[in-house]
């Protein structure tokens, strides 16, 4: 069954710019073609959270790995220096609402399945 999620938007917070750009090209066709926007630094990420509406906010494997290793997420700015994933999630809910789908993945292999489930849960 082909799903159409072309009317939905994913904001992905990653760490590696090249990997994020590759994901932005490769992942949408696997998930029903949602708009997929990658952000690798907090100033850009917060700007997009504050001024745009998203269906899903995705913390890509690199961002999550750093948190799992008990280190701050790379790309932090002065406002977010030392933040853990929980603080980023609180910011996402503050700017996007409590019903926003937040996806985190420690494994690239889980990414598509998690994002598909989150997209299906949105209206």
VMD Tcl script that builds the backbone (N, CA, C; Angstrom):
set m [mol new atoms 369]
animate dup $m
set s [atomselect $m all]
$s set {name element resname resid chain x y z} {
  {N N UNK 1 A 0.833 -1.171 0.000}
  {CA C UNK 1 A 0.000 0.000 0.000}
  {C C UNK 1 A 0.887 1.247 0.000}
  {N N UNK 2 A 0.623 2.163 -0.911}
  {CA C UNK 2 A 1.367 3.414 -0.981}
  {C C UNK 2 A 0.659 4.467 -0.145}
  {N N UNK 3 A 1.364 5.037 0.787}
  {CA C UNK 3 A 0.828 6.095 1.623}
  {C C UNK 3 A 1.209 7.436 1.047}
  {N N UNK 4 A 0.300 8.398 1.180}
  {CA C UNK 4 A 0.590 9.753 0.718}
  {C C UNK 4 A 0.664 10.673 1.933}
  {N N UNK 5 A 1.848 11.083 2.278}
  {CA C UNK 5 A 2.062 12.030 3.364}
  {C C UNK 5 A 2.653 13.324 2.829}
  {N N UNK 6 A 2.377 13.613 1.561}
  {CA C UNK 6 A 2.974 14.784 0.922}
  {C C UNK 6 A 2.470 16.098 1.519}
  {N N UNK 7 A 1.408 16.043 2.309}
  {CA C UNK 7 A 0.889 17.246 2.957}
  {C C UNK 7 A 1.448 17.427 4.372}
  {N N UNK 8 A 2.414 16.594 4.749}
  {CA C UNK 8 A 2.982 16.639 6.096}
  {C C UNK 8 A 4.444 17.067 6.052}
  {N N UNK 9 A 4.933 17.521 7.224}
  {CA C UNK 9 A 6.286 18.078 7.281}
  {C C UNK 9 A 7.061 17.483 8.449}
  {N N UNK 10 A 8.316 17.150 8.193}
  {CA C UNK 10 A 9.222 16.635 9.212}
  {C C UNK 10 A 10.379 17.612 9.368}
  {N N UNK 11 A 10.640 18.017 10.606}
  {CA C UNK 11 A 11.832 18.793 10.929}
  {C C UNK 11 A 12.789 17.837 11.623}
  {N N UNK 12 A 13.943 17.612 11.004}
  {CA C UNK 12 A 14.921 16.661 11.541}
  {C C UNK 12 A 16.094 17.412 12.145}
  {N N UNK 13 A 16.386 17.113 13.400}
  {CA C UNK 13 A 17.560 17.702 14.070}
  {C C UNK 13 A 18.658 16.658 14.044}
  {N N UNK 14 A 19.654 16.896 13.213}
  {CA C UNK 14 A 20.777 15.985 13.088}
  {C C UNK 14 A 22.049 16.647 13.549}
  {N N UNK 15 A 23.146 15.958 13.354}
  {CA C UNK 15 A 24.452 16.481 13.776}
  {C C UNK 15 A 25.403 16.648 12.600}
  {N N UNK 16 A 25.306 15.768 11.631}
  {CA C UNK 16 A 26.216 15.762 10.502}
  {C C UNK 16 A 25.498 16.330 9.287}
  {N N UNK 17 A 25.991 17.439 8.770}
  {CA C UNK 17 A 25.321 18.131 7.661}
  {C C UNK 17 A 25.204 17.250 6.410}
  {N N UNK 18 A 26.261 16.536 6.063}
  {CA C UNK 18 A 26.233 15.690 4.866}
  {C C UNK 18 A 25.222 14.561 5.036}
  {N N UNK 19 A 25.251 13.882 6.173}
  {CA C UNK 19 A 24.293 12.792 6.425}
  {C C UNK 19 A 22.866 13.329 6.429}
  {N N UNK 20 A 22.667 14.517 6.983}
  {CA C UNK 20 A 21.332 15.109 7.020}
  {C C UNK 20 A 20.820 15.431 5.623}
  {N N UNK 21 A 21.692 15.948 4.764}
  {CA C UNK 21 A 21.297 16.250 3.391}
  {C C UNK 21 A 20.971 14.975 2.608}
  {N N UNK 22 A 21.759 13.936 2.819}
  {CA C UNK 22 A 21.474 12.653 2.167}
  {C C UNK 22 A 20.140 12.086 2.644}
  {N N UNK 23 A 19.882 12.168 3.942}
  {CA C UNK 23 A 18.609 11.676 4.487}
  {C C UNK 23 A 17.440 12.457 3.909}
  {N N UNK 24 A 17.598 13.759 3.762}
  {CA C UNK 24 A 16.527 14.598 3.216}
  {C C UNK 24 A 16.170 14.212 1.785}
  {N N UNK 25 A 17.131 13.647 1.061}
  {CA C UNK 25 A 16.859 13.186 -0.306}
  {C C UNK 25 A 16.320 11.754 -0.328}
  {N N UNK 26 A 16.872 10.894 0.517}
  {CA C UNK 26 A 16.555 9.461 0.450}
  {C C UNK 26 A 15.287 9.066 1.195}
  {N N UNK 27 A 14.986 9.696 2.314}
  {CA C UNK 27 A 13.897 9.221 3.169}
  {C C UNK 27 A 12.483 9.551 2.690}
  {N N UNK 28 A 12.185 10.743 2.205}
  {CA C UNK 28 A 10.800 11.046 1.852}
  {C C UNK 28 A 10.120 10.031 0.920}
  {N N UNK 29 A 10.766 9.548 -0.152}
  {CA C UNK 29 A 10.077 8.570 -1.005}
  {C C UNK 29 A 9.708 7.269 -0.273}
  {N N UNK 30 A 10.436 6.950 0.778}
  {CA C UNK 30 A 10.154 5.728 1.545}
  {C C UNK 30 A 8.995 5.903 2.518}
  {N N UNK 31 A 8.559 7.161 2.714}
  {CA C UNK 31 A 7.550 7.458 3.733}
  {C C UNK 31 A 6.327 8.185 3.189}
  {N N UNK 32 A 6.095 8.152 1.912}
  {CA C UNK 32 A 4.939 8.832 1.351}
  {C C UNK 32 A 5.180 10.280 1.003}
  {N N UNK 33 A 6.440 10.641 0.802}
  {CA C UNK 33 A 6.858 11.954 0.314}
  {C C UNK 33 A 6.472 13.155 1.180}
  {N N UNK 34 A 6.693 13.077 2.502}
  {CA C UNK 34 A 6.509 14.294 3.291}
  {C C UNK 34 A 7.644 15.266 2.988}
  {N N UNK 35 A 7.436 16.523 3.289}
  {CA C UNK 35 A 8.537 17.480 3.214}
  {C C UNK 35 A 9.466 17.159 4.378}
  {N N UNK 36 A 10.749 17.050 4.112}
  {CA C UNK 36 A 11.745 16.689 5.131}
  {C C UNK 36 A 12.806 17.774 5.145}
  {N N UNK 37 A 12.889 18.482 6.255}
  {CA C UNK 37 A 13.823 19.594 6.388}
  {C C UNK 37 A 14.828 19.242 7.475}
  {N N UNK 38 A 16.105 19.276 7.116}
  {CA C UNK 38 A 17.166 18.937 8.069}
  {C C UNK 38 A 17.775 20.204 8.657}
  {N N UNK 39 A 18.099 20.128 9.930}
  {CA C UNK 39 A 18.751 21.224 10.623}
  {C C UNK 39 A 19.874 20.658 11.475}
  {N N UNK 40 A 21.053 21.258 11.396}
  {CA C UNK 40 A 22.218 20.725 12.115}
  {C C UNK 40 A 22.778 21.676 13.166}
  {N N UNK 41 A 22.110 22.794 13.395}
  {CA C UNK 41 A 22.551 23.664 14.486}
  {C C UNK 41 A 21.320 24.259 15.155}
  {N N UNK 42 A 21.468 24.602 16.418}
  {CA C UNK 42 A 20.314 24.998 17.203}
  {C C UNK 42 A 19.698 26.327 16.794}
  {N N UNK 43 A 20.499 27.280 16.353}
  {CA C UNK 43 A 19.916 28.557 15.939}
  {C C UNK 43 A 18.915 28.328 14.813}
  {N N UNK 44 A 19.306 27.544 13.827}
  {CA C UNK 44 A 18.424 27.213 12.705}
  {C C UNK 44 A 17.233 26.369 13.170}
  {N N UNK 45 A 17.494 25.362 13.986}
  {CA C UNK 45 A 16.445 24.470 14.493}
  {C C UNK 45 A 15.384 25.273 15.262}
  {N N UNK 46 A 15.816 26.140 16.165}
  {CA C UNK 46 A 14.882 26.923 16.975}
  {C C UNK 46 A 14.113 27.908 16.099}
  {N N UNK 47 A 14.783 28.497 15.128}
  {CA C UNK 47 A 14.106 29.402 14.189}
  {C C UNK 47 A 12.969 28.676 13.467}
  {N N UNK 48 A 13.256 27.484 12.998}
  {CA C UNK 48 A 12.235 26.705 12.286}
  {C C UNK 48 A 11.113 26.268 13.230}
  {N N UNK 49 A 11.447 25.881 14.452}
  {CA C UNK 49 A 10.419 25.504 15.439}
  {C C UNK 49 A 9.506 26.673 15.763}
  {N N UNK 50 A 10.089 27.849 15.877}
  {CA C UNK 50 A 9.352 29.024 16.313}
  {C C UNK 50 A 8.455 29.599 15.218}
  {N N UNK 51 A 8.891 29.500 13.968}
  {CA C UNK 51 A 8.182 30.202 12.899}
  {C C UNK 51 A 7.434 29.325 11.908}
  {N N UNK 52 A 7.531 28.005 12.061}
  {CA C UNK 52 A 6.858 27.120 11.110}
  {C C UNK 52 A 6.116 26.021 11.851}
  {N N UNK 53 A 5.138 25.423 11.183}
  {CA C UNK 53 A 4.349 24.332 11.753}
  {C C UNK 53 A 4.856 23.017 11.178}
  {N N UNK 54 A 5.045 22.020 12.049}
  {CA C UNK 54 A 5.593 20.727 11.669}
  {C C UNK 54 A 4.639 19.615 12.082}
  {N N UNK 55 A 4.615 18.533 11.326}
  {CA C UNK 55 A 3.845 17.347 11.687}
  {C C UNK 55 A 4.628 16.472 12.650}
  {N N UNK 56 A 5.942 16.369 12.397}
  {CA C UNK 56 A 6.832 15.508 13.175}
  {C C UNK 56 A 8.145 16.245 13.386}
  {N N UNK 57 A 8.695 16.117 14.581}
  {CA C UNK 57 A 10.055 16.585 14.842}
  {C C UNK 57 A 10.875 15.347 15.154}
  {N N UNK 58 A 11.953 15.188 14.400}
  {CA C UNK 58 A 12.763 13.971 14.453}
  {C C UNK 58 A 14.161 14.301 14.944}
  {N N UNK 59 A 14.577 13.622 16.003}
  {CA C UNK 59 A 15.952 13.717 16.477}
  {C C UNK 59 A 16.700 12.535 15.875}
  {N N UNK 60 A 17.504 12.827 14.875}
  {CA C UNK 60 A 18.197 11.812 14.084}
  {C C UNK 60 A 19.186 11.028 14.944}
  {N N UNK 61 A 19.599 9.862 14.471}
  {CA C UNK 61 A 20.480 9.004 15.269}
  {C C UNK 61 A 21.710 9.695 15.846}
  {N N UNK 62 A 22.364 10.563 15.107}
  {CA C UNK 62 A 23.535 11.246 15.654}
  {C C UNK 62 A 23.202 12.095 16.864}
  {N N UNK 63 A 22.116 12.849 16.779}
  {CA C UNK 63 A 21.710 13.698 17.901}
  {C C UNK 63 A 21.381 12.840 19.116}
  {N N UNK 64 A 20.677 11.749 18.889}
  {CA C UNK 64 A 20.301 10.877 20.002}
  {C C UNK 64 A 21.506 10.156 20.589}
  {N N UNK 65 A 22.427 9.733 19.751}
  {CA C UNK 65 A 23.614 9.040 20.261}
  {C C UNK 65 A 24.385 9.918 21.232}
  {N N UNK 66 A 24.515 11.185 20.884}
  {CA C UNK 66 A 25.249 12.070 21.781}
  {C C UNK 66 A 24.530 12.187 23.112}
  {N N UNK 67 A 23.201 12.268 23.089}
  {CA C UNK 67 A 22.451 12.334 24.330}
  {C C UNK 67 A 22.586 11.029 25.104}
  {N N UNK 68 A 22.504 9.895 24.427}
  {CA C UNK 68 A 22.608 8.598 25.092}
  {C C UNK 68 A 23.969 8.428 25.751}
  {N N UNK 69 A 24.984 9.044 25.177}
  {CA C UNK 69 A 26.322 8.986 25.762}
  {C C UNK 69 A 26.486 10.027 26.870}
  {N N UNK 70 A 25.374 10.692 27.195}
  {CA C UNK 70 A 25.338 11.688 28.264}
  {C C UNK 70 A 26.178 12.924 27.936}
  {N N UNK 71 A 26.181 13.286 26.672}
  {CA C UNK 71 A 26.842 14.503 26.222}
  {C C UNK 71 A 25.780 15.429 25.634}
  {N N UNK 72 A 26.029 16.727 25.621}
  {CA C UNK 72 A 25.084 17.637 24.974}
  {C C UNK 72 A 24.980 17.342 23.477}
  {N N UNK 73 A 23.855 17.692 22.910}
  {CA C UNK 73 A 23.665 17.532 21.479}
  {C C UNK 73 A 24.561 18.547 20.766}
  {N N UNK 74 A 25.334 18.123 19.773}
  {CA C UNK 74 A 26.215 19.055 19.056}
  {C C UNK 74 A 25.430 20.155 18.341}
  {N N UNK 75 A 26.100 21.251 18.113}
  {CA C UNK 75 A 25.469 22.354 17.402}
  {C C UNK 75 A 24.713 23.290 18.322}
  {N N UNK 76 A 24.856 23.090 19.610}
  {CA C UNK 76 A 24.143 23.925 20.560}
  {C C UNK 76 A 24.630 25.372 20.467}
  {N N UNK 77 A 23.738 26.275 20.782}
  {CA C UNK 77 A 24.116 27.674 20.845}
  {C C UNK 77 A 24.154 28.099 22.311}
  {N N UNK 78 A 24.327 29.359 22.563}
  {CA C UNK 78 A 24.438 29.838 23.947}
  {C C UNK 78 A 23.202 29.467 24.770}
  {N N UNK 79 A 22.027 29.578 24.162}
  {CA C UNK 79 A 20.766 29.269 24.852}
  {C C UNK 79 A 20.672 27.794 25.239}
  {N N UNK 80 A 21.173 26.912 24.384}
  {CA C UNK 80 A 20.968 25.475 24.592}
  {C C UNK 80 A 22.227 24.739 25.040}
  {N N UNK 81 A 23.259 25.456 25.361}
  {CA C UNK 81 A 24.514 24.822 25.756}
  {C C UNK 81 A 24.284 23.880 26.940}
  {N N UNK 82 A 24.694 22.629 26.779}
  {CA C UNK 82 A 24.561 21.633 27.829}
  {C C UNK 82 A 23.208 20.936 27.891}
  {N N UNK 83 A 22.287 21.288 27.001}
  {CA C UNK 83 A 20.968 20.668 27.020}
  {C C UNK 83 A 21.043 19.184 26.715}
  {N N UNK 84 A 20.148 18.440 27.289}
  {CA C UNK 84 A 19.923 17.028 26.989}
  {C C UNK 84 A 18.656 16.938 26.128}
  {N N UNK 85 A 18.386 15.755 25.631}
  {CA C UNK 85 A 17.240 15.561 24.738}
  {C C UNK 85 A 15.920 15.972 25.398}
  {N N UNK 86 A 15.778 15.777 26.681}
  {CA C UNK 86 A 14.537 16.132 27.374}
  {C C UNK 86 A 14.248 17.631 27.257}
  {N N UNK 87 A 15.282 18.443 27.330}
  {CA C UNK 87 A 15.081 19.882 27.212}
  {C C UNK 87 A 14.696 20.271 25.786}
  {N N UNK 88 A 15.271 19.588 24.797}
  {CA C UNK 88 A 14.877 19.838 23.410}
  {C C UNK 88 A 13.418 19.441 23.193}
  {N N UNK 89 A 13.014 18.310 23.755}
  {CA C UNK 89 A 11.620 17.871 23.614}
  {C C UNK 89 A 10.665 18.878 24.245}
  {N N UNK 90 A 11.028 19.428 25.391}
  {CA C UNK 90 A 10.180 20.431 26.044}
  {C C UNK 90 A 10.039 21.663 25.151}
  {N N UNK 91 A 11.125 22.090 24.520}
  {CA C UNK 91 A 11.066 23.222 23.602}
  {C C UNK 91 A 10.168 22.909 22.406}
  {N N UNK 92 A 10.265 21.701 21.878}
  {CA C UNK 92 A 9.420 21.302 20.747}
  {C C UNK 92 A 7.943 21.389 21.140}
  {N N UNK 93 A 7.595 20.862 22.303}
  {CA C UNK 93 A 6.197 20.879 22.735}
  {C C UNK 93 A 5.729 22.311 23.042}
  {N N UNK 94 A 6.622 23.134 23.568}
  {CA C UNK 94 A 6.280 24.524 23.852}
  {C C UNK 94 A 5.969 25.280 22.564}
  {N N UNK 95 A 6.727 25.038 21.514}
  {CA C UNK 95 A 6.550 25.791 20.266}
  {C C UNK 95 A 5.534 25.155 19.322}
  {N N UNK 96 A 5.381 23.830 19.369}
  {CA C UNK 96 A 4.523 23.133 18.412}
  {C C UNK 96 A 3.228 22.588 19.022}
  {N N UNK 97 A 3.141 22.563 20.336}
  {CA C UNK 97 A 1.952 22.032 21.010}
  {C C UNK 97 A 2.206 20.637 21.546}
  {N N UNK 98 A 1.395 20.224 22.485}
  {CA C UNK 98 A 1.622 18.951 23.170}
  {C C UNK 98 A 1.336 17.739 22.289}
  {N N UNK 99 A 0.589 17.929 21.225}
  {CA C UNK 99 A 0.237 16.800 20.353}
  {C C UNK 99 A 1.251 16.527 19.253}
  {N N UNK 100 A 2.316 17.327 19.181}
  {CA C UNK 100 A 3.326 17.116 18.134}
  {C C UNK 100 A 3.948 15.732 18.271}
  {N N UNK 101 A 4.179 15.086 17.164}
  {CA C UNK 101 A 4.852 13.793 17.159}
  {C C UNK 101 A 6.357 14.030 17.237}
  {N N UNK 102 A 6.987 13.510 18.278}
  {CA C UNK 102 A 8.428 13.623 18.447}
  {C C UNK 102 A 9.012 12.227 18.306}
  {N N UNK 103 A 9.965 12.098 17.390}
  {CA C UNK 103 A 10.589 10.806 17.117}
  {C C UNK 103 A 12.069 10.914 17.435}
  {N N UNK 104 A 12.574 9.915 18.109}
  {CA C UNK 104 A 14.010 9.822 18.337}
  {C C UNK 104 A 14.423 8.401 17.990}
  {N N UNK 105 A 15.599 8.269 17.479}
  {CA C UNK 105 A 16.078 6.953 17.074}
  {C C UNK 105 A 17.566 6.862 17.331}
  {N N UNK 106 A 17.974 5.752 17.895}
  {CA C UNK 106 A 19.395 5.504 18.094}
  {C C UNK 106 A 19.991 4.733 16.933}
  {N N UNK 107 A 19.138 4.226 16.061}
  {CA C UNK 107 A 19.593 3.371 14.976}
  {C C UNK 107 A 19.029 3.841 13.641}
  {N N UNK 108 A 19.892 3.915 12.641}
  {CA C UNK 108 A 19.431 4.281 11.305}
  {C C UNK 108 A 18.397 3.280 10.779}
  {N N UNK 109 A 18.530 2.018 11.164}
  {CA C UNK 109 A 17.611 0.985 10.681}
  {C C UNK 109 A 16.183 1.198 11.184}
  {N N UNK 110 A 16.021 1.875 12.314}
  {CA C UNK 110 A 14.692 2.110 12.881}
  {C C UNK 110 A 14.034 3.375 12.341}
  {N N UNK 111 A 14.796 4.227 11.717}
  {CA C UNK 111 A 14.329 5.565 11.361}
  {C C UNK 111 A 13.057 5.554 10.530}
  {N N UNK 112 A 13.033 4.833 9.429}
  {CA C UNK 112 A 11.875 4.869 8.532}
  {C C UNK 112 A 10.629 4.351 9.238}
  {N N UNK 113 A 10.742 3.257 9.958}
  {CA C UNK 113 A 9.576 2.696 10.655}
  {C C UNK 113 A 9.027 3.677 11.688}
  {N N UNK 114 A 9.914 4.300 12.459}
  {CA C UNK 114 A 9.468 5.262 13.469}
  {C C UNK 114 A 8.816 6.484 12.821}
  {N N UNK 115 A 9.412 6.996 11.753}
  {CA C UNK 115 A 8.847 8.164 11.093}
  {C C UNK 115 A 7.515 7.846 10.421}
  {N N UNK 116 A 7.399 6.680 9.816}
  {CA C UNK 116 A 6.127 6.274 9.204}
  {C C UNK 116 A 5.020 6.219 10.255}
  {N N UNK 117 A 5.334 5.632 11.411}
  {CA C UNK 117 A 4.331 5.532 12.485}
  {C C UNK 117 A 3.926 6.926 12.964}
  {N N UNK 118 A 4.887 7.821 13.107}
  {CA C UNK 118 A 4.580 9.172 13.562}
  {C C UNK 118 A 3.741 9.921 12.526}
  {N N UNK 119 A 4.071 9.776 11.258}
  {CA C UNK 119 A 3.279 10.423 10.207}
  {C C UNK 119 A 1.853 9.883 10.184}
  {N N UNK 120 A 1.696 8.586 10.358}
  {CA C UNK 120 A 0.362 7.982 10.372}
  {C C UNK 120 A -0.468 8.483 11.549}
  {N N UNK 121 A 0.191 8.858 12.631}
  {CA C UNK 121 A -0.514 9.328 13.836}
  {C C UNK 121 A -0.922 10.795 13.744}
  {N N UNK 122 A -0.464 11.502 12.701}
  {CA C UNK 122 A -0.828 12.903 12.544}
  {C C UNK 122 A -2.043 13.039 11.651}
  {N N UNK 123 A -2.691 14.184 11.756}
  {CA C UNK 123 A -3.878 14.396 10.909}
  {C C UNK 123 A -3.574 15.351 9.787}
}
mol reanalyze $m
mol bondsrecalc $m
mol representation Tube
mol addrep $m
